C-alpha cells in the first residue's frame, strides 16, 4: 500500500512522473541493455503521437519545467530522427551534468508506464541518455551511458526552459521525527516534483534520502499522511479514504523505517456503498473507530485528497496541521451507524405486525387504498401466529425450492415522491403454493427481521391482491365476443409449447373505462380487458416478463391491458388492443394512424387522472 520509491546509488538524475494518458507503443529496452542499432532505430522512428515530453530544470531549491506543445513536439522528433549514428556512443558515467534535462515517456501494452528516456545536458553540444524510470543502473550493466552529440538538441532543451519555464514549489520542511526509531530525528519534507505532482521525502540530517513517496491532487494520487504518536514511538500513518460513483474504499497503514525500508505494524481496508442514506456495517464502524483513535494521537503532515482540501487554493494541506477534519468526517458516518444499529435491535417483525395500524401505511404496493383497514386487521391477527422455519417446512414449505408467486409491499416511510425505496421502513409479504404460509420481512436498508406466519386470512389477502379489479360486463363483452375470443384463442395456441401444460383460457376482466367523441363524430370506447390461461401445474410454467399467477393460480399478464373500438354510426371502424406497456397491436388495427389514435386515448385518460395500463 505504501508507494515509496526505493533509492538507487545516487546519480545526478531525477525521475519524472506525470499523470497523463498517451498512446500505446512497444518498448525497446530489455533487461540485457539496449544495442546501438536499437537506439538508432528508435531515434529514427519516434513520432509525436508515441510520446509525452517534459523538460526540467533543477538547481538546488530552484526548479522549473516546461511541456512542449504539439508543434514543438514535432520539432523535437525532427531533431531526434536526424541524429547521425556516428554521433551516438557509449561513455562511462561521472561526466559533468547541467541542471537541464528532458524526459520522454512511453507506455507499455497495458497503458501503464513502460519506458522513460532521460536526456541530461552535459555541455553545449552533447547529452547523456539513461533509460527507465528507476532501473537505469540495471539496464546499463557495464556502467556506461549513451552519449549523443547534437548541439541542436541541447539548444532545444535549454531554450524551452530559459524562455518559457514555470516555477515549481521548492522543497518545504514539514517536521522532524524519529521515523526509523534509532534515537535521531529524520526530516520530512515535500516539494513539487512535476506540475501538481509532489514528492514527500524522509531524509537524514546529512541529506541522505531514506525514501520518497509521490502524491498529486488527481484522484488516484490522493495521499493523507500523518505523524502518529503510538505508545512511546513515532510512526507514519497513511490514511486514504476515497469515494466515487456511490462506492467508498477506506484504508490505513501505520509503519516506520528500518534499514531504509518501510515496516508495516498495522493496516486495514474496508469497502462499502455510500449515498445519502448509507447504513454502515459493524465491520466498517469498527474500522472508523480504530482510525479515529489513531488520528486523535496524530498530526497531519500532508493532504492532497480534495475531499478535505476544497477550501485551499492549490488543493493541498501541508502541515503540521490538525487531523480534526478527518476525524469529523469519520464521526459523521459513525453517528449514522450507531443510530441504525440501535434501530436494528428494535426490528421485530411479529411485534410490528401486531401493532401496525391503517394510518401507518404511507404507500401500498399492489394494495388498493380501500383495503387499508382490512390489511391492518389481517396483519394484526397474523402477528400472533408466528411459526418457526422448521414448522413452515413441516407444513410443506421448501426454503430451497419455494417460489413466491404473490407479494405485497407496505411502506411506513416515504423518502421519494416517485420511487419505492428499500431505504424506507417497510413490510414485504410473500407467499407461494404452500397454503396459509406467509413470509414477512420488516425493516430498511440491510437491517431486517423476517418471520413465517400461518394465517389463512393474510394468505388469501396477499394471494388475491392483483385480482381485485376483476369483473365482466357480459352485455358489452357480447358486442365484441368474436374479436376478443380470437385474441384469447390465438394467445392460448401460442402458449401451448410452454411447459406450464395450459389446457384452456378464461375471460377475467372486461368493462368500459372510457368513452368519448372524436372530431368527426365517431365514438371511441375503451375497455379494460384481461384473460388467463388455466394450468394444473403452475410450478412448471416457463416464465417471461410481465406474467404472473392470480389468486386462482391462473397465468395472467399476457400483454393485454385494454381493448379500444372506434364506432361510426354505431358500426365498428377499427379495433385496437392496448398492451400492458402502452403499445398498440397493429394486427388488430386498420385505422390509418393507430399511433395517433393511441396517443389521443392516452391523453384523454390523463385528463381524467387515469393511467392507460391498469391491469
C-alpha positions as CSV (number, residue, x, y, z in Angstrom):
1,X,0.0,0.0,0.0
2,X,2.9,2.4,0.6
3,X,4.0,3.9,-2.7
4,X,7.6,4.7,-1.7
5,X,10.3,4.8,-4.3
6,X,13.3,2.8,-3.4
7,X,16.5,4.8,-3.8
8,X,19.3,3.7,-6.1
9,X,23.0,4.7,-6.0
10,X,22.7,8.4,-6.4
11,X,23.3,9.9,-9.8
12,X,22.6,13.5,-10.9
13,X,19.3,12.4,-12.5
14,X,15.8,12.9,-11.4
15,X,13.0,10.5,-12.2
16,X,10.0,12.4,-13.6
17,X,6.4,11.2,-13.0
18,X,3.4,12.7,-14.8
19,X,-0.2,11.6,-14.7
20,X,-1.2,11.6,-18.3
21,X,-2.8,9.1,-20.8
22,X,-0.8,8.5,-24.0
23,X,-0.9,6.1,-27.0
24,X,0.3,2.6,-26.7
25,X,3.6,1.6,-28.4
26,X,6.1,-1.2,-28.0
27,X,9.0,-0.6,-25.7
28,X,12.5,-1.2,-27.0
29,X,14.6,-1.8,-23.8
30,X,15.2,-5.2,-22.3
31,X,17.0,-6.3,-19.2
32,X,20.1,-7.1,-21.2
33,X,20.6,-3.5,-22.3
34,X,19.9,-1.5,-25.5
35,X,22.0,-2.2,-28.5
36,X,23.4,0.7,-30.6
37,X,21.3,-0.2,-33.6
38,X,18.1,-0.4,-31.5
39,X,18.6,3.1,-30.1
40,X,19.3,4.4,-33.5
41,X,16.2,2.8,-34.9
42,X,14.1,4.3,-32.1
43,X,15.5,7.8,-32.7
44,X,14.8,7.4,-36.4
45,X,11.2,6.2,-35.9
46,X,10.0,8.3,-32.9
47,X,6.8,10.3,-33.6
48,X,4.9,12.8,-31.5
49,X,1.9,10.5,-31.3
50,X,4.0,7.9,-29.4
51,X,5.4,10.0,-26.6
52,X,4.9,12.5,-23.8
53,X,7.7,15.1,-23.3
54,X,8.6,17.2,-20.3
55,X,11.7,19.4,-20.0
56,X,13.0,20.2,-16.5
57,X,15.5,22.5,-14.8
58,X,16.7,21.7,-11.2
59,X,19.5,23.5,-9.4
60,X,19.4,23.3,-5.6
61,X,16.0,24.5,-4.5
62,X,15.4,26.2,-7.8
63,X,13.2,24.2,-10.1
64,X,11.0,24.7,-13.2
65,X,9.6,22.7,-16.0
66,X,8.1,23.0,-19.5
67,X,5.8,20.8,-21.5
68,X,6.2,21.4,-25.3
69,X,3.1,22.0,-27.4
70,X,2.3,19.9,-30.5
71,X,4.4,22.0,-32.9
72,X,7.4,21.8,-30.6
73,X,7.0,18.0,-30.2
74,X,7.1,17.7,-33.9
75,X,10.2,19.9,-34.0
76,X,11.9,17.6,-31.3
77,X,11.0,14.5,-33.3
78,X,12.6,16.0,-36.4
79,X,15.8,16.7,-34.4
80,X,15.9,13.2,-33.0
81,X,15.3,11.5,-36.3
82,X,18.1,13.5,-37.9
83,X,20.8,12.4,-35.4
84,X,23.5,10.5,-37.2
85,X,24.6,7.2,-35.9
86,X,28.2,8.3,-35.7
87,X,27.1,10.8,-33.1
88,X,25.8,8.0,-30.8
89,X,28.3,6.3,-28.5
90,X,28.7,4.9,-25.0
91,X,30.7,6.6,-22.3
92,X,31.4,5.9,-18.6
93,X,29.3,7.7,-16.0
94,X,30.5,10.6,-14.0
95,X,30.7,13.3,-16.6
96,X,29.6,16.9,-16.0
97,X,25.8,17.2,-15.9
98,X,24.0,20.6,-16.1
99,X,20.6,21.3,-14.4
100,X,18.9,20.8,-17.8
101,X,17.1,17.5,-18.6
102,X,14.4,16.2,-20.8
103,X,12.1,13.2,-20.2
104,X,10.4,11.3,-22.9
105,X,7.8,8.8,-21.6
106,X,6.4,5.8,-23.5
107,X,3.6,3.4,-22.4
108,X,3.5,-0.4,-22.3
109,X,0.9,-2.7,-23.7
110,X,-1.4,-2.3,-20.7
111,X,-1.3,1.5,-20.9
112,X,1.0,1.9,-17.9
113,X,4.5,3.4,-18.0
114,X,6.9,1.2,-19.9
115,X,9.9,3.4,-20.6
116,X,11.3,6.7,-19.7
117,X,14.2,8.1,-21.7
118,X,16.1,10.8,-19.7
119,X,18.3,13.2,-21.6
120,X,20.7,15.1,-19.5
121,X,22.5,18.1,-21.0
122,X,26.3,17.8,-20.4
123,X,27.5,20.8,-22.3
124,X,26.6,23.0,-25.2
125,X,26.9,20.1,-27.7
126,X,26.0,16.8,-26.1
127,X,23.6,15.0,-23.8
128,X,23.8,11.7,-21.9
129,X,20.9,9.3,-22.1
130,X,19.6,6.8,-19.5
131,X,16.6,4.5,-19.6
132,X,13.6,3.6,-17.5
133,X,12.1,5.4,-14.6
134,X,14.1,3.8,-11.8
135,X,16.2,0.9,-13.2
136,X,18.7,2.7,-15.3
137,X,21.6,1.2,-13.4
138,X,20.3,-2.3,-14.0
139,X,19.8,-1.7,-17.7
140,X,23.3,-0.3,-18.2
141,X,25.2,-3.2,-16.6
142,X,28.5,-2.1,-18.0
143,X,28.4,1.2,-16.1
144,X,28.2,3.2,-19.3
145,X,25.6,5.5,-20.6
146,X,24.6,6.5,-24.1
147,X,26.2,9.7,-25.3
148,X,24.5,11.7,-28.1
149,X,26.3,14.6,-29.7
150,X,23.7,17.2,-31.0
151,X,24.0,20.9,-30.4
152,X,20.5,21.3,-31.9
153,X,19.1,19.0,-29.3
154,X,20.9,20.8,-26.5
155,X,19.6,24.2,-27.7
156,X,16.1,22.9,-28.0
157,X,16.1,21.7,-24.3
158,X,17.7,24.9,-22.9
159,X,15.7,27.3,-25.0
160,X,12.4,26.0,-23.8
161,X,13.3,26.3,-20.1
162,X,15.0,29.7,-20.3
163,X,12.2,31.2,-22.3
164,X,9.1,29.5,-21.0
165,X,9.9,27.7,-17.8
166,X,7.3,27.5,-15.0
167,X,8.1,27.7,-11.3
168,X,7.7,24.6,-9.2
169,X,7.1,24.7,-5.5
170,X,10.5,24.3,-3.8
171,X,11.2,21.9,-1.0
172,X,9.5,22.6,2.3
173,X,10.4,21.0,5.6
174,X,7.2,19.8,7.3
175,X,8.5,18.4,10.5
176,X,11.2,16.3,12.2
177,X,10.6,12.9,13.9
178,X,12.3,9.7,14.7
179,X,10.7,7.6,12.0
180,X,13.4,4.8,12.0
181,X,13.5,4.5,15.8
182,X,17.2,5.0,16.0
183,X,17.1,7.8,18.5
184,X,17.7,10.5,16.0
185,X,15.2,12.6,14.2
186,X,14.7,12.4,10.4
187,X,13.5,15.3,8.2
188,X,10.1,15.0,6.5
189,X,9.8,17.4,3.6
190,X,7.8,17.9,0.4
191,X,8.4,19.6,-3.0
192,X,6.6,19.8,-6.3
193,X,8.4,17.3,-8.4
194,X,6.4,17.8,-11.6
195,X,3.4,20.0,-12.2
196,X,0.9,19.2,-9.5
197,X,2.9,16.1,-8.5
198,X,4.5,16.3,-5.1
199,X,7.3,14.2,-3.6
200,X,7.3,13.6,0.1
201,X,10.8,12.8,1.3
202,X,12.1,11.2,4.5
203,X,15.8,12.0,4.9
204,X,18.7,12.1,7.4
205,X,20.2,15.3,8.8
206,X,23.1,15.0,6.3
207,X,20.7,14.8,3.3
208,X,20.8,11.0,2.8
209,X,17.4,10.1,1.5
210,X,15.7,7.2,3.2
211,X,12.6,7.0,1.0
212,X,10.2,9.1,-1.0
213,X,6.5,9.0,-1.9
214,X,4.7,10.7,-4.7
215,X,1.3,12.4,-4.4
216,X,-1.0,14.5,-6.5
217,X,-4.3,16.3,-6.5
218,X,-5.8,13.9,-9.0
219,X,-8.0,11.0,-7.7
220,X,-5.6,8.1,-7.8
221,X,-2.7,10.3,-6.4
222,X,-4.5,11.3,-3.2
223,X,-2.3,11.0,-0.1
224,X,-3.1,11.8,3.5
225,X,0.0,11.4,5.6
226,X,0.1,11.7,9.4
227,X,2.7,11.5,12.2
228,X,1.2,9.3,14.8
229,X,2.5,9.0,18.4
230,X,1.6,5.4,19.2
231,X,2.9,4.5,22.6
232,X,6.5,5.7,23.0
233,X,7.4,5.6,19.3
234,X,6.5,7.8,16.3
235,X,5.1,6.2,13.2
236,X,3.9,7.4,9.8
237,X,0.1,6.9,9.3
238,X,-1.1,6.8,5.7
239,X,-4.9,7.1,5.6
240,X,-6.7,7.1,2.3
241,X,-10.5,7.5,2.3
242,X,-11.8,7.7,-1.3
243,X,-15.3,7.9,-2.7
244,X,-16.5,7.7,-6.2
245,X,-19.7,6.7,-8.1
246,X,-21.6,5.6,-5.0
247,X,-18.7,3.4,-3.7
248,X,-16.1,4.1,-1.0
249,X,-12.8,2.4,-0.1
250,X,-11.1,3.4,3.1
251,X,-7.6,2.1,4.1
252,X,-4.9,2.9,6.5
253,X,-1.3,1.8,7.2
254,X,0.9,2.5,10.1
255,X,4.6,2.0,9.6
256,X,8.2,3.1,10.3
257,X,11.5,2.6,8.6
258,X,14.2,0.1,9.2
259,X,17.4,0.0,7.2
260,X,15.8,2.3,4.6
261,X,12.7,0.0,4.1
262,X,9.2,0.6,5.4
263,X,8.0,-1.8,8.1
264,X,4.2,-2.1,8.5
265,X,3.0,-2.6,12.0
266,X,-0.7,-2.4,11.2
267,X,-3.0,-2.0,8.2
268,X,-6.6,-2.5,7.3
269,X,-9.0,-1.6,4.5
270,X,-12.8,-1.6,4.0
271,X,-15.1,-1.0,1.1
272,X,-18.8,-0.1,1.2
273,X,-21.6,1.5,-0.8
274,X,-22.2,5.1,0.1
275,X,-25.1,7.5,-0.6
276,X,-27.3,9.9,1.4
277,X,-28.9,7.0,3.3
278,X,-25.8,4.9,3.8
279,X,-26.0,2.4,6.6
280,X,-22.6,1.1,7.6
281,X,-22.0,-2.4,8.8
282,X,-20.4,-3.1,12.2
283,X,-17.2,-4.0,10.4
284,X,-16.9,-0.5,8.9
285,X,-17.9,1.1,12.2
286,X,-15.1,-0.8,14.0
287,X,-12.7,0.3,11.3
288,X,-13.6,4.0,11.6
289,X,-13.4,3.9,15.4
290,X,-9.9,2.5,15.2
291,X,-8.8,5.1,12.7
292,X,-10.2,7.9,14.8
293,X,-8.3,6.5,17.8
294,X,-5.1,6.8,15.8
295,X,-6.0,10.2,14.3
296,X,-6.6,11.6,17.8
297,X,-2.9,10.9,18.5
298,X,-1.7,12.2,15.1
299,X,-0.6,15.4,13.3
300,X,-1.5,15.9,9.7
301,X,1.7,16.2,7.6
302,X,0.3,16.3,4.0
303,X,-3.1,16.0,2.4
304,X,-3.9,16.1,-1.4
305,X,-7.3,14.5,-1.1
306,X,-9.8,17.0,-2.5
307,X,-12.5,15.6,-0.1
308,X,-10.7,17.7,2.6
309,X,-8.8,20.4,0.6
310,X,-11.7,22.1,-1.2
311,X,-11.1,25.4,0.7
312,X,-7.5,25.6,-0.3
313,X,-6.2,27.4,-3.4
314,X,-3.9,24.7,-4.6
315,X,-5.8,21.6,-3.4
316,X,-3.2,20.9,-0.7
317,X,-2.7,21.0,3.0
318,X,0.9,21.0,4.1
319,X,1.3,20.6,7.9
320,X,1.9,20.3,10.6
321,X,-1.9,20.6,11.0
322,X,-4.8,19.2,12.9
323,X,-6.4,15.9,12.0
324,X,-9.8,17.1,13.2
325,X,-11.4,17.4,9.8
326,X,-10.9,13.7,9.0
327,X,-12.0,12.7,12.5
328,X,-15.2,14.7,12.0
329,X,-15.7,13.1,8.6
330,X,-15.4,9.6,10.1
331,X,-17.6,10.6,13.1
332,X,-20.4,11.7,10.8
333,X,-20.5,8.2,9.4
334,X,-20.2,6.6,12.8
335,X,-23.1,8.7,14.2
336,X,-25.4,7.4,11.5
337,X,-24.2,3.9,12.0
338,X,-24.9,3.9,15.7
339,X,-28.4,5.2,15.2
340,X,-29.1,2.4,12.7
341,X,-27.6,-0.3,15.0
342,X,-29.8,0.9,17.7
343,X,-32.8,0.7,15.4
344,X,-31.8,-2.8,14.3
345,X,-32.3,-4.0,17.9
346,X,-35.9,-2.7,17.7
347,X,-36.7,-4.6,14.4
348,X,-39.2,-7.3,15.4
349,X,-41.5,-8.3,12.6
350,X,-44.1,-10.1,14.8
351,X,-44.4,-7.1,17.2
352,X,-44.6,-4.7,14.3
353,X,-47.4,-6.7,12.6
354,X,-49.4,-6.9,15.9
355,X,-49.3,-3.2,16.4
356,X,-49.5,-1.7,12.9
357,X,-52.5,0.5,12.0
358,X,-54.0,1.5,8.7
359,X,-52.9,5.1,9.3
360,X,-49.3,3.9,9.4
361,X,-49.4,2.9,5.7
362,X,-47.6,5.6,3.7
363,X,-47.6,3.6,0.5
364,X,-49.2,0.4,-0.6
365,X,-47.6,-1.6,-3.3
366,X,-50.2,-3.6,-5.2
367,X,-52.7,-3.0,-2.3
368,X,-55.8,-0.8,-3.1
369,X,-56.3,2.1,-0.8
370,X,-59.8,0.9,0.1
371,X,-58.3,-2.2,1.6
372,X,-56.1,-0.5,4.2
373,X,-58.3,-1.4,7.2
374,X,-58.7,-5.0,6.1
375,X,-55.0,-5.3,5.6
376,X,-54.1,-3.9,9.0
377,X,-56.6,-6.2,10.7
378,X,-55.2,-9.2,8.8
379,X,-51.6,-8.3,9.8
380,X,-52.6,-7.7,13.5
381,X,-54.1,-11.2,13.5
382,X,-51.2,-12.9,11.7
383,X,-48.7,-11.3,14.0
384,X,-49.8,-13.6,16.8
385,X,-49.5,-16.6,14.6
386,X,-45.7,-16.7,14.0
387,X,-44.2,-20.1,13.4
388,X,-40.6,-21.3,13.1
389,X,-39.0,-22.1,9.8
390,X,-39.0,-25.8,10.8
391,X,-42.7,-25.6,11.4
392,X,-43.2,-23.9,8.0
393,X,-41.2,-26.7,6.4
394,X,-43.3,-29.3,8.1
395,X,-46.4,-27.6,6.6
396,X,-44.9,-28.0,3.1
397,X,-42.7,-25.0,2.7
398,X,-39.3,-25.8,1.0
399,X,-36.8,-22.9,1.5
400,X,-34.6,-24.2,-1.3
401,X,-37.3,-24.7,-4.0
402,X,-40.1,-22.5,-2.8
403,X,-41.3,-19.8,-5.3
404,X,-43.0,-16.7,-4.1
405,X,-45.8,-16.2,-6.6
406,X,-47.7,-13.5,-4.7
407,X,-46.1,-10.5,-3.0
408,X,-47.1,-7.2,-1.4
409,X,-45.1,-4.2,-0.2
410,X,-46.4,-2.0,2.6
411,X,-44.3,1.2,3.2
412,X,-44.3,3.1,6.5
413,X,-41.9,5.8,5.4
414,X,-41.5,7.8,2.2
415,X,-38.2,9.4,1.1
416,X,-39.2,9.9,-2.5
417,X,-42.4,11.1,-4.3
418,X,-41.6,8.8,-7.2
419,X,-39.9,5.6,-6.2
420,X,-40.4,3.0,-3.6
421,X,-37.1,2.6,-1.8
422,X,-35.5,-0.1,0.4
423,X,-34.1,2.8,2.4
424,X,-37.7,3.3,3.7
425,X,-39.1,1.3,6.6
426,X,-41.5,-1.3,5.1
427,X,-43.1,-4.7,5.2
428,X,-42.6,-7.2,2.4
429,X,-45.1,-10.1,2.4
430,X,-44.6,-13.2,0.2
431,X,-46.5,-16.4,-0.2
432,X,-46.5,-19.4,-2.6
433,X,-48.3,-22.6,-3.3
434,X,-48.0,-23.8,0.3
435,X,-51.3,-22.7,1.6
436,X,-51.7,-20.3,4.6
437,X,-47.9,-19.8,5.0
438,X,-46.7,-16.2,4.6
439,X,-43.2,-15.0,4.9
440,X,-43.0,-11.4,6.2
441,X,-39.9,-9.2,6.2
442,X,-39.7,-5.9,8.2
443,X,-37.0,-3.3,8.1
444,X,-35.0,-1.0,5.9
445,X,-31.6,-0.9,4.1
446,X,-29.7,-4.0,5.3
447,X,-31.4,-4.2,8.7
448,X,-34.3,-6.6,8.7
449,X,-36.2,-9.1,10.8
450,X,-38.1,-11.9,9.0
451,X,-40.5,-14.5,10.1
452,X,-43.1,-17.1,9.0
453,X,-46.7,-16.8,9.8
454,X,-49.5,-19.3,9.4
455,X,-52.7,-17.4,8.8
456,X,-55.5,-18.1,6.3
457,X,-56.8,-14.6,6.1
458,X,-53.5,-12.8,5.4
459,X,-52.5,-15.6,3.0
460,X,-55.7,-15.1,0.9
461,X,-55.4,-11.3,1.1
462,X,-51.8,-11.4,-0.4
463,X,-52.6,-14.1,-2.9
464,X,-55.6,-12.2,-4.3
465,X,-54.1,-8.7,-4.4
466,X,-54.0,-8.5,-8.2
467,X,-57.5,-9.8,-8.7
468,X,-59.4,-7.0,-7.1
469,X,-60.4,-5.3,-10.3
470,X,-61.7,-8.4,-11.9
471,X,-65.3,-8.1,-13.2
472,X,-67.1,-8.8,-16.5
473,X,-69.7,-6.7,-18.2
474,X,-71.4,-9.5,-20.2
475,X,-73.5,-7.2,-22.3
476,X,-70.5,-5.2,-23.5
477,X,-68.5,-8.4,-24.0
478,X,-71.2,-9.9,-26.3
479,X,-70.8,-7.0,-28.6
480,X,-67.2,-7.8,-29.5
481,X,-67.1,-11.5,-28.5
482,X,-65.7,-12.8,-31.8
483,X,-62.8,-10.4,-31.9
484,X,-62.0,-10.9,-28.2
485,X,-62.3,-14.7,-28.4
486,X,-60.0,-14.8,-31.4
487,X,-57.4,-12.8,-29.4
488,X,-57.6,-15.3,-26.4
489,X,-57.6,-18.3,-28.7
490,X,-54.5,-17.0,-30.6
491,X,-52.6,-16.4,-27.3
492,X,-53.6,-19.9,-25.9
493,X,-52.3,-21.6,-29.0
494,X,-49.1,-19.6,-28.9
495,X,-48.5,-20.7,-25.3
496,X,-49.2,-24.4,-26.0
497,X,-45.4,-25.0,-26.2
498,X,-44.9,-23.6,-22.7
499,X,-44.1,-26.3,-20.2
500,X,-46.9,-25.0,-18.0
501,X,-49.3,-27.5,-19.5
502,X,-52.1,-25.0,-20.3
503,X,-55.4,-26.7,-21.1
504,X,-57.8,-23.7,-21.6
505,X,-58.3,-19.9,-21.3
506,X,-60.8,-17.9,-19.4
507,X,-62.0,-14.3,-19.5
508,X,-61.2,-12.4,-16.3
509,X,-62.0,-8.8,-16.9
510,X,-64.0,-6.7,-19.4
511,X,-65.7,-3.4,-18.7
512,X,-65.7,0.1,-20.1
513,X,-63.3,2.6,-18.6
514,X,-63.6,5.4,-21.1
515,X,-65.9,6.8,-23.8
516,X,-65.5,10.0,-25.9
517,X,-66.4,11.5,-29.2
518,X,-63.9,12.4,-31.9
519,X,-64.0,15.5,-34.1
520,X,-65.6,13.6,-37.0
521,X,-68.4,12.4,-34.8
522,X,-67.2,8.8,-34.3
523,X,-67.2,7.4,-30.8
524,X,-64.3,5.7,-29.1
525,X,-64.9,3.1,-26.3
526,X,-62.0,1.8,-24.2
527,X,-62.4,-1.3,-22.2
528,X,-60.3,-2.9,-19.5
529,X,-59.6,-6.4,-20.9
530,X,-57.7,-9.3,-19.4
531,X,-57.9,-13.1,-19.5
532,X,-56.0,-16.1,-18.1
533,X,-54.6,-19.4,-19.1
534,X,-55.5,-22.4,-17.0
535,X,-53.0,-24.9,-15.7
536,X,-52.8,-27.6,-13.1
537,X,-49.1,-27.4,-12.8
538,X,-48.2,-23.7,-12.1
539,X,-44.8,-24.7,-10.8
540,X,-43.8,-25.9,-14.3
541,X,-44.6,-22.6,-16.1
542,X,-41.8,-21.1,-18.2
543,X,-41.9,-17.5,-17.1
544,X,-41.5,-14.4,-19.3
545,X,-41.6,-10.8,-18.5
546,X,-44.9,-9.4,-17.1
547,X,-46.5,-12.8,-16.5
548,X,-47.9,-13.6,-13.0
549,X,-50.2,-16.0,-11.2
550,X,-53.5,-14.6,-10.0
551,X,-55.2,-15.7,-6.8
552,X,-56.7,-18.8,-8.5
553,X,-53.2,-19.9,-9.8
554,X,-54.1,-18.9,-13.4
555,X,-51.5,-17.3,-15.6
556,X,-52.0,-13.6,-16.2
557,X,-50.1,-10.7,-17.6
558,X,-50.2,-11.8,-21.3
559,X,-49.6,-8.4,-22.8
560,X,-53.2,-7.4,-22.9
561,X,-54.4,-4.5,-20.9
562,X,-57.1,-2.6,-22.8
563,X,-59.3,-3.0,-25.8
564,X,-60.5,0.0,-27.8
565,X,-63.1,0.3,-30.6
566,X,-63.9,3.2,-32.9
567,X,-67.6,3.4,-33.9
568,X,-69.0,5.4,-36.8
569,X,-72.9,5.4,-37.0
570,X,-72.7,2.5,-34.4
571,X,-70.7,0.4,-36.8
572,X,-67.1,-0.7,-35.7
573,X,-64.5,1.0,-37.9
574,X,-61.3,-0.1,-36.0
575,X,-60.2,-2.3,-33.1
576,X,-57.0,-1.8,-31.2
577,X,-55.6,-4.0,-28.3
578,X,-53.6,-1.8,-25.9
579,X,-50.8,-3.8,-24.4
580,X,-49.5,-3.5,-20.8
581,X,-46.6,-1.4,-21.9
582,X,-48.9,1.1,-23.5
583,X,-48.3,0.0,-27.1
584,X,-51.0,-0.8,-29.7
585,X,-51.3,-4.1,-31.6
586,X,-51.3,-3.3,-35.3
587,X,-52.5,-6.8,-36.2
588,X,-56.0,-5.7,-35.0
589,X,-55.9,-2.1,-36.2
590,X,-57.0,-0.8,-39.6
591,X,-57.1,2.9,-38.7
592,X,-54.8,4.9,-40.9
593,X,-52.9,6.3,-37.9
594,X,-53.0,3.9,-35.0
595,X,-50.2,5.7,-33.1
596,X,-52.0,9.0,-33.2
597,X,-55.2,7.4,-32.0
598,X,-53.5,5.5,-29.2
599,X,-51.9,8.8,-28.1
600,X,-55.2,10.5,-28.1
601,X,-56.7,7.8,-25.9
602,X,-53.7,8.2,-23.5
603,X,-54.2,12.0,-23.4
604,X,-57.9,11.6,-22.7
605,X,-57.2,9.2,-19.8
606,X,-54.6,11.6,-18.4
607,X,-57.1,14.4,-18.4
608,X,-59.3,12.2,-16.2
609,X,-56.4,11.3,-13.9
610,X,-56.2,7.7,-15.0
611,X,-53.5,5.5,-16.5
612,X,-53.7,3.6,-19.7
613,X,-52.5,0.3,-18.3
614,X,-54.5,-0.6,-15.1
615,X,-54.2,-4.3,-15.1
